[in-house]
Amino acid sequence: MQSFLLTTIALTAHHAWALEIDLTNVTSINAGAKIAVEHVLTIYGVDNQSVSIPGIFPDPYYWWEGGLAWDSMVRYWALTGDDTYNDLVHDALLWQTGDDFDYMPPNQTKTLGNDDQSTWALAAMTAAEYGFPSPPDVTWVQLAQNVFNTQTARWDAKTCGGGLRWQIFTFNTGYNYKNSISNGNLVQLAARLALYTGNTTYSDWAQRAVEWSQDLGLISEQGQVFDGSSTNTNCSTLNHLQWTSGATYLSGAVYAANLDSLTSADTWQSLVRSLVAGSDVFTSNDILYEVACEPSHNCNIDQLAFKAILVRALANTRDLTFDHQLTASHNESTSISTNGSAVASGSLHDSINAILRTSARAAAASCSGGADGTTCGSVWTNATWDGSYGLGQELSALEVFLANLPAKVLMNANSTTGNATTSGNGTATTDGNGSSTSGSAVVNTNDAVVNGKGSTFALVCGLGMAVALLF
């Protein structure tokens, strides 16, 4: 608690209440992120030692949001270097794996959806990609692979021409609905597994799931992502609500666009462009907001966390692409300027960075509530706290703070600390070391510097290439 108070004082030199973050200074961003993390863990119950089951947040939060939170916590460790909470995060991610190591714990059967399960799998993928300390009996990537195997087995070609249903079990409300976040998460999980392992089974499934989503109309030609459709009508009509959580498709597309061996890379790049354009509906003067519920002040508990998903997707798009890759040949060489952006004058990197920086400032301004004066609200466009508080608010703020830190290398099965076993059919195992080849991911950086001074970040690509990015 003492470190929390000192951090708060350091960030609020000009105002008694509010976070003030210097987005050009890594130390300042780290401090702001740490405050959001401590709020998250207070909600989890760490302060009063009320955590009854590791990994699960108390009511009113559903199980999926725990997966989202631990994903953010792994990213916090990777991007800040603060390992204070690693043991807690490690235990949380493992405790909820279930008997078959596939994130289907028996205590969640009444509400377990495909989107819930895959949210935890994506957290495991984040742990694998960043080299988070691995558990003794199973690797992070094996957990993700096991979820992939269970979900592709549920692919339902009997209705709507394919796709995943929202719910896993027939007795749960929503079983007759095929939604974008469940199918988008499958696209993202498959693309990330493909990039990590080099196994084309995963890239094939990413392609299959995204093509189905496009054919059905969940992804429009303009890059809009709609909520879903009912199997009762064989998906003949769509629910046209748009949520920031639909950006999971964007993350999937940008990972897939980095697969050098993929012949359809240009198609994925085109989809990235389209989805970025479609996400414009969620910005107001470069500040992110939840268009379907935020203006009417009726976002529910789940929806308050959705912005974190869009922030991650935008950061992934900025960090895993160069502007020119989205307008030129996939295999064309890239020149890098001294500020770490592509020499080609495409505006993708700059426009996304503007959104993430402006939103981070706005989020910090919203973190001015509660007894400590740093509790984050849900509405960033207000430039002040809106009176709301909770896990989704803190996670969204945390993610947008982290998005302004220098990017880190993503590991694959060939990396020194990576330990994934893969086979030709995409089946996970529980021992052995991976040796397959992954495509190389190219990372851009933003403008944050360490202690006000420039630093050099060397990206080690999947093919052993090193690119020095200066920021």
C-alpha positions in Angstrom: 0.0 0.0 0.0 2.9 2.4 0.7 4.2 2.0 -2.9 0.7 2.7 -4.2 0.4 6.0 -2.2 3.9 7.1 -3.3 3.0 6.4 -6.9 -0.2 8.3 -6.5 1.6 11.3 -5.1 4.2 11.2 -7.9 1.5 11.3 -10.5 -0.6 14.0 -9.0 1.8 16.8 -8.5 -0.4 19.4 -10.1 -3.8 18.2 -8.8 -4.9 16.6 -5.6 -7.1 14.2 -7.5 -6.4 12.6 -10.9 -3.8 10.7 -12.7 -1.4 12.8 -14.7 0.7 10.7 -17.1 3.5 11.9 -19.3 3.1 9.8 -22.5 6.7 10.6 -23.6 8.1 9.0 -20.4 8.1 5.3 -19.7 8.5 5.8 -15.9 5.4 7.9 -15.8 3.3 5.5 -17.9 4.5 2.6 -15.7 3.5 4.4 -12.6 0.0 5.1 -14.0 -0.4 1.5 -15.1 0.6 0.2 -11.7 -2.1 2.3 -10.0 -4.7 0.7 -12.4 -3.2 -2.8 -11.6 -3.6 -2.2 -7.9 -7.2 -1.2 -8.4 -7.8 -4.4 -10.3 -6.2 -6.5 -7.6 -8.2 -4.6 -4.9 -11.4 -5.7 -6.8 -10.0 -9.2 -7.0 -9.7 -9.2 -3.2 -6.0 -9.2 -2.5 -6.1 -6.3 0.0 -8.6 -7.9 2.3 -7.5 -11.5 1.5 -11.0 -12.4 0.3 -9.9 -14.4 -2.8 -11.8 -17.7 -2.3 -11.0 -19.3 -5.7 -7.9 -18.2 -7.6 -8.6 -16.6 -10.9 -12.2 -15.7 -10.3 -13.3 -12.1 -9.6 -16.2 -11.7 -7.2 -19.8 -10.8 -8.2 -21.0 -9.1 -10.3 -18.1 -10.1 -12.7 -18.5 -13.1 -15.0 -15.8 -15.7 -15.4 -14.6 -14.4 -18.8 -13.5 -11.1 -17.4 -11.0 -12.9 -15.2 -9.4 -14.2 -18.4 -9.3 -10.7 -19.8 -7.8 -9.4 -16.6 -5.0 -11.9 -16.3 -4.2 -11.3 -20.0 -3.7 -7.6 -19.1 -1.6 -8.6 -16.1 0.8 -10.7 -18.2 1.0 -7.7 -20.6 1.7 -5.4 -17.7 4.6 -7.6 -16.6 6.0 -7.9 -20.1 5.8 -4.2 -20.9 6.8 -2.7 -17.6 9.2 -5.4 -16.2 7.4 -5.4 -12.9 7.2 -9.0 -11.7 5.6 -8.2 -8.3 2.3 -10.0 -9.2 3.6 -12.9 -11.3 3.0 -15.6 -8.7 -0.6 -14.4 -8.3 -1.2 -14.3 -12.1 0.5 -17.6 -12.6 -1.8 -19.3 -10.0 -4.9 -17.6 -11.4 -4.2 -18.8 -15.0 -3.6 -22.3 -13.9 -6.3 -22.7 -11.3 -9.1 -22.2 -13.9 -7.7 -24.7 -16.6 -10.1 -27.5 -15.6 -9.5 -31.2 -15.5 -8.5 -31.5 -19.1 -6.3 -28.3 -19.3 -8.8 -26.7 -21.7 -10.3 -23.9 -19.6 -13.6 -25.7 -19.0 -13.7 -25.8 -15.1 -16.7 -27.6 -13.8 -17.8 -24.7 -11.6 -18.5 -22.6 -14.7 -20.7 -24.9 -16.6 -23.9 -22.9 -16.0 -22.5 -19.8 -17.9 -19.6 -21.1 -19.9 -19.6 -19.8 -23.5 -17.2 -20.2 -26.4 -16.2 -16.6 -26.0 -15.5 -17.1 -22.3 -13.3 -20.1 -22.9 -11.3 -18.5 -25.7 -10.7 -15.3 -23.7 -8.8 -17.4 -21.2 -7.0 -19.2 -24.1 -5.9 -15.8 -25.5 -4.5 -15.0 -22.1 -2.5 -18.2 -22.2 -1.3 -17.3 -25.7 -0.1 -13.9 -24.4 1.8 -15.8 -21.7 3.4 -18.0 -24.3 4.3 -15.1 -26.6 5.9 -13.0 -23.9 7.7 -15.9 -22.2 5.8 -15.7 -19.0 7.2 -18.2 -16.4 5.9 -21.5 -17.5 4.0 -24.0 -15.3 5.7 -27.4 -14.6 3.1 -29.8 -16.1 1.8 -28.0 -19.1 2.9 -25.1 -21.3 0.9 -22.0 -22.0 0.7 -22.8 -25.7 -0.6 -26.3 -24.9 -3.5 -24.7 -22.9 -4.3 -22.5 -25.9 -4.0 -25.5 -28.3 -6.4 -27.6 -26.1 -9.0 -24.8 -26.3 -8.6 -24.6 -30.0 -9.2 -28.3 -30.4 -12.4 -28.2 -28.3 -13.7 -25.2 -30.2 -13.0 -26.5 -33.7 -14.8 -29.7 -32.7 -17.9 -27.5 -32.0 -17.9 -25.9 -35.4 -21.5 -26.1 -36.3 -22.0 -26.6 -40.1 -25.6 -27.8 -39.5 -26.9 -24.3 -39.1 -25.9 -21.0 -40.8 -23.3 -22.8 -42.9 -20.9 -23.1 -40.0 -19.6 -21.0 -37.1 -19.4 -21.3 -33.4 -22.5 -20.9 -31.2 -22.2 -18.4 -28.4 -22.9 -20.9 -25.7 -21.3 -24.3 -25.3 -24.1 -26.2 -23.6 -27.7 -26.5 -24.9 -29.2 -25.6 -21.6 -27.6 -22.1 -21.5 -29.4 -19.1 -22.8 -27.7 -18.0 -26.0 -27.0 -21.5 -27.4 -29.1 -20.5 -30.4 -27.0 -17.5 -31.2 -23.8 -17.3 -33.3 -21.9 -14.1 -32.2 -19.0 -12.2 -33.5 -16.8 -12.3 -30.3 -16.9 -16.2 -30.2 -16.0 -16.5 -33.8 -13.6 -13.6 -33.8 -11.8 -15.0 -30.8 -11.4 -18.3 -32.7 -9.9 -16.4 -35.6 -7.5 -14.6 -33.3 -6.6 -17.8 -31.4 -5.9 -19.7 -34.6 -3.9 -16.9 -36.1 -1.7 -16.6 -33.1 -1.2 -20.3 -32.8 -0.2 -20.3 -36.5 2.3 -17.6 -36.0 3.7 -19.2 -32.8 4.0 -22.8 -34.1 4.2 -22.5 -37.9 1.5 -25.2 -38.1 -0.8 -24.5 -41.1 -3.7 -26.3 -39.5 -4.2 -23.1 -37.4 -3.9 -20.7 -40.3 -6.4 -22.8 -42.3 -8.9 -22.5 -39.5 -8.3 -18.7 -39.1 -9.1 -18.4 -42.8 -12.1 -20.6 -42.6 -13.6 -18.8 -39.6 -13.1 -15.3 -41.0 -14.5 -16.3 -44.4 -17.6 -17.7 -42.7 -17.9 -14.4 -40.7 -17.7 -12.4 -43.9 -20.1 -14.6 -45.9 -22.6 -14.4 -43.1 -22.2 -10.6 -42.9 -20.9 -10.4 -39.3 -18.0 -8.6 -41.0 -19.3 -6.1 -43.5 -17.5 -4.9 -46.7 -16.9 -1.6 -44.9 -15.2 -3.3 -41.9 -18.1 -3.1 -39.5 -18.4 -6.0 -37.1 -22.0 -6.8 -36.1 -23.0 -8.6 -32.9 -24.5 -11.9 -34.2 -27.4 -13.8 -35.6 -29.9 -16.5 -34.5 -29.8 -20.1 -35.5 -33.6 -20.1 -35.2 -33.7 -18.3 -38.5 -30.6 -20.0 -39.9 -28.9 -16.6 -39.5 -31.0 -15.0 -42.1 -31.0 -11.7 -40.3 -28.3 -9.9 -38.3 -28.2 -8.1 -35.0 -26.5 -4.9 -36.2 -25.3 -3.7 -32.8 -21.6 -2.9 -32.9 -19.3 -3.4 -29.9 -15.6 -2.6 -29.4 -15.2 -6.3 -28.5 -15.6 -7.1 -32.3 -12.0 -5.8 -32.6 -10.9 -9.3 -31.8 -11.2 -9.9 -35.5 -8.7 -7.1 -36.1 -6.2 -8.7 -33.8 -6.6 -12.0 -35.6 -6.2 -10.4 -39.0 -3.0 -8.6 -38.1 -1.4 -11.7 -36.6 -2.4 -13.7 -39.8 -1.0 -10.9 -42.0 2.4 -11.6 -40.5 2.5 -15.2 -41.6 5.2 -15.1 -44.3 4.2 -18.6 -45.6 0.6 -17.6 -46.0 -0.4 -17.2 -49.7 -3.4 -15.1 -48.7 -1.4 -12.5 -46.7 -2.5 -9.7 -49.0 -6.1 -10.7 -48.2 -5.5 -10.4 -44.5 -3.8 -7.0 -45.0 -6.8 -5.8 -46.9 -9.0 -7.0 -44.0 -6.8 -5.2 -41.5 -7.3 -1.9 -43.5 -11.0 -2.5 -43.6 -11.4 -3.3 -39.9 -9.4 -0.3 -38.9 -11.7 1.9 -41.0 -14.7 0.2 -39.5 -13.5 0.9 -35.9 -13.8 4.6 -36.6 -17.4 4.4 -35.3 -15.9 4.0 -31.8 -13.9 7.2 -31.8 -14.9 10.8 -31.0 -12.1 13.3 -31.6 -9.7 10.4 -31.3 -11.1 9.2 -28.0 -12.5 5.7 -27.8 -16.0 5.1 -26.6 -18.6 2.3 -26.6 -21.1 3.6 -29.2 -23.9 1.1 -28.4 -24.4 2.0 -24.8 -22.1 4.7 -23.5 -24.0 7.8 -24.8 -27.2 6.4 -23.2 -25.3 5.5 -20.0 -26.6 1.9 -20.0 -23.5 -0.2 -20.5 -23.7 -3.5 -18.5 -20.9 -5.0 -16.5 -19.5 -7.0 -19.5 -19.7 -4.1 -21.9 -17.7 -1.8 -19.6 -14.7 -4.0 -20.3 -15.0 -4.2 -24.0 -12.9 -1.1 -24.8 -9.8 -3.1 -23.5 -10.3 -5.5 -26.4 -10.3 -2.7 -29.0 -7.3 -1.0 -27.4 -5.3 -4.2 -27.6 -6.3 -4.7 -31.2 -5.3 -1.2 -32.2 -1.9 -1.6 -30.4 -1.4 -5.0 -32.1 -2.1 -3.4 -35.5 0.3 -0.6 -34.8 3.0 -2.9 -33.4 2.7 -5.8 -35.9 2.6 -3.8 -39.1 4.4 -1.2 -41.0 2.2 1.3 -42.9 3.6 0.3 -46.3 2.9 -3.4 -45.7 -0.8 -2.6 -46.0 -0.4 -0.9 -49.3 2.4 -2.8 -51.0 3.7 -6.3 -51.6 3.9 -8.4 -48.4 7.4 -9.5 -49.2 8.7 -6.0 -50.1 11.6 -4.9 -47.9 10.9 -2.2 -45.3 12.9 0.9 -44.6 12.8 2.3 -41.1 13.2 5.9 -40.1 15.0 7.1 -37.0 11.7 7.4 -35.1 10.8 3.8 -35.6 8.0 4.3 -38.2 7.9 3.1 -41.7 9.4 5.5 -44.3 6.5 5.1 -46.5 3.9 7.7 -45.8 0.9 5.5 -45.1 -1.1 6.9 -42.2 -2.1 3.7 -40.3 0.6 3.9 -37.7 0.2 7.6 -37.0 -3.6 7.5 -37.0 -3.7 4.6 -34.5 -1.0 6.2 -32.4 -3.0 9.4 -32.2 -6.1 7.5 -31.0 -4.1 5.5 -28.4 -2.3 8.6 -27.1 -5.4 10.8 -27.0 -7.5 8.1 -25.4 -4.7 7.5 -22.8 -4.8 11.2 -21.8 -8.6 11.1 -21.6 -8.6 7.8 -19.6 -6.1 9.3 -17.2 -8.4 12.3 -16.7 -11.3 9.9 -16.0 -9.2 8.3 -13.3 -10.0 10.9 -10.8 -12.7 9.4 -8.6 -13.1 7.4 -5.4 -11.6 8.0 -2.0 -8.0 7.9 -3.5 -8.8 10.2 -6.4 -7.4 7.8 -8.9 -10.4 5.4 -9.5 -11.1 5.2 -13.2 -14.4 5.8 -14.9 -16.0 4.4 -18.0 -16.5 7.5 -20.1 -13.3 9.0 -21.4 -14.8 11.8 -23.4 -15.8 13.7 -20.2 -12.3 14.6 -19.2 -13.3 13.8 -15.7 -14.6 10.9 -13.6 -18.1 10.0 -14.5 -19.0 8.4 -11.2 -18.7 4.8 -12.3 -16.1 2.3 -11.1 -15.3 -1.3 -11.5 -13.1 -4.0 -13.2 -13.9 -3.1 -16.8 -13.1 0.5 -16.2 -9.7 -0.3 -14.7 -8.8 -2.8 -17.3 -9.7 -0.5 -20.2 -7.6 2.3 -18.6 -4.7 -0.2 -17.9 -4.7 -1.4 -21.5 -4.6 2.1 -23.0 -1.7 3.1 -20.7 0.2 -0.1 -21.7 -0.5 0.6 -25.3 1.7 3.7 -25.0 4.7 1.8 -23.8 7.4 0.5 -26.2 6.5 -2.8 -27.8 8.2 -6.1 -26.9 9.3 -9.0 -29.0 6.8 -11.9 -29.4 8.3 -15.3 -29.0 7.5 -18.4 -31.0 8.2 -22.1 -30.8 11.8 -21.6 -31.8 12.5 -18.9 -29.2 15.0 -19.8 -26.4 12.3 -19.7 -23.7 9.5 -21.0 -25.8 8.5 -24.7 -25.2 5.6 -25.7 -27.3 5.0 -29.1 -28.8 3.1 -29.1 -32.1 2.0 -31.8 -34.6 0.7 -31.8 -38.1 -3.0 -31.8 -37.0 -2.7 -29.0 -34.5 -3.0 -31.4 -31.5 -1.5 -30.2 -28.2 0.7 -32.4 -26.0 2.0 -32.0 -22.5 5.7 -32.4 -22.9 8.6 -31.8 -25.3 10.0 -28.8 -27.0 8.7 -27.2 -30.2 10.9 -26.8 -33.2 8.6 -25.6 -35.9 9.2 -22.3 -37.8 7.0 -19.3 -37.5 6.5 -16.3 -39.7 8.3 -13.1 -38.5 6.3 -10.4 -36.8 7.3 -6.8 -37.5 6.8 -4.3 -34.7 6.5 -0.6 -34.7 6.9 1.5 -31.7 5.4 4.7 -30.2 7.0 7.8 -28.9 7.6 6.8 -25.2 11.1 7.1 -24.0 12.9 5.8 -20.9 13.4 8.5 -18.3 13.1 11.2 -21.0 16.0 9.7 -23.1 15.9 7.8 -26.3 16.5 4.0 -26.2 17.0 1.3 -28.8 14.7 -1.8 -29.0 16.0 -4.7 -31.0 13.2 -6.9 -32.4 14.2 -10.5 -33.0 12.0 -11.8 -35.7 10.9 -15.4 -36.1 13.4 -16.1 -38.8 16.3 -14.8 -36.6 16.3 -11.3 -38.2 17.0 -8.3 -36.0 15.6 -4.9 -36.7 16.6 -1.9 -34.6 13.9 0.5 -33.9 14.8 3.8 -32.4 12.3 5.7 -30.3 
